[in-house]
Amino acid sequence: MTQPLVAIRSVGKNFGEFRALNRISLDVWAGEVLCLIGASGSGKTTLLRCINQLTPIDSGGIWLDGELLGVREEGGRLHRLTDRQIARQRLKTGMVFQRFNLFPHKTALENITEGPVQVQGRSREEARTEAMELLGRVGLAAKVNAYPSQLSGGQQQRVAIARALAMKPMLMLFDEPTSALDPELVGEVLTVMKELAHSGMTMMVVTHELGFAREVADTVVYMDHGVIVESGPAAEVLGKPREVRTQSFLSAVI
Amino acid sequence: MRAAPTLAEGFPDISGMTIARQVHWQRWLAAAAILVVLAAIGRAFVNGQIEWTYVSRFLTAKVILEGITNTMVMAVLAMALGVVLGVVVAIMRLSSNPVLASVAAGYTWLFRGTPLILQLLLWFNLALVFPTIGIPGLWSARAVDVMTPFLSALLGLGINQGAYTSEVMRAGILSVDVGQYEAAQAVGMGRLRALRRIILPQAMRVVIPPLGNEFIGMVKATSLASVIQYPEVLHNAENIYYANSRVIELLIVAGSWYLLVVSILTPLQMLLERRFARGTLQITR
């Protein structure tokens, strides 16, 4: 392995006057599970959204699988890609949202087959078989024909994970996947994520679940005010942080 | 098990008692007053100078039935044109392309800003502006032959409706959570596919009640096409009373048909609403 799956270089993003990301640089290697932690407003969700281009970056560059995202370099200048090209780049990532964002007018199965059939043009039968398999994998084989409104938050989030996996992404992005859940439902989602991590999936997880980070993450990145304060192996960053800001954050949340 | 603590005295058990029926004398009084008024109005009409036999005779006359058929055909076609235009214009209006957005805004401004009857007259009299119309080198025709009452009414009503429907559609699209659009993008959909597969089906749930309203309005707006000789039910009723002078009787005939049609439309709208409420009303297949 010679180059990282994701290379983030000097990425900046402002929302008006607010500096959400301030020259962020980071590598994510294939098979790595990376947890982003930090207070709200620290820029961790923004960074995740920049990687699948739901939020366009202002400066710097992100390379995914060796390909520069969102722009093309030509003659010493950058040219924006078309929406279609961006949509194609986005297929390499799967996104799981804090608020699930399942399609409410479609059943669990239809939520999962929508992308493969409509976007990737795979056959309905094939997509259906795979979707059933994925639903089994997240423990929801019995909920194939349920609509999102008939599922608990934890079940909805597991369908959302299956929906993202159905596109066979190289990288899974999780944006606070358990923050909108009742406490008793957090465990079932984390279990699915742990299994996914053990299967070798590359994952970037924005989370407040430090227990999960400690147990599953290879790398933990602590962000504050749009910069990476500290990053390293989970045991080091969470166990004996070097930076004062990391120490005070960790002592505040535990 | 622990013994329950003793409860304070003085609060008798009333759990076996029922609630007595109240007498709503105000309701009875109001109902009686309204019945008296209705009876008076009814008596006035029965004794008034209305020949009810004409009403019942013309209610199912061939010309009237043709008229209500034409009314419905025009209402459905013009509404269809209005909805198609409305969806397209709403999408243009929400586009990031400033040219498309301002064209859409201009369209809405123009066709909402002038009276419908004026637009109908303009379409019908288009021949005064352009004696011949066509595509240079391919096809051309005299405008008077093309701009029949039917086509003028269809264009006038449909294009006007499109301006109103675009705002209804825009409201519907805006009502769908941004997260839905992001989730659609996250599974690789482009803007138009996300709109068609994810956003519009959810917007439909919101826009059906106002669209039902608009359609009922359209059924009645077709009566304006009588001024450009389109043979809808009011136009045909007028033609009959020009001959037999039974003005009120024929207006009652036309009015009854409008009421009947609108009464049928309401339950149809409920069916449509249920169709698009999939997933929200816990309907399983």
Interface residues (C-beta under 8 A of the other chain):
Chain A: N52 L54 D83 R84 A87 R88 R90 L91 T93 G94 M95 F97 R99 N101 L102 F103 P104 H105 K106 T107 E114 G115 Q118 V119 Q120 N145 A146 Y147 P148 S149 Q150 R163 A164 M167
Chain B: D177 G179 Q180 E182 A183 A184 Q185 A186 V187 G188 M189 G190 R191 R193 R197 I198 P201 Q202 R205 F276 R278 G279 T280 Q282 I283 T284 R285
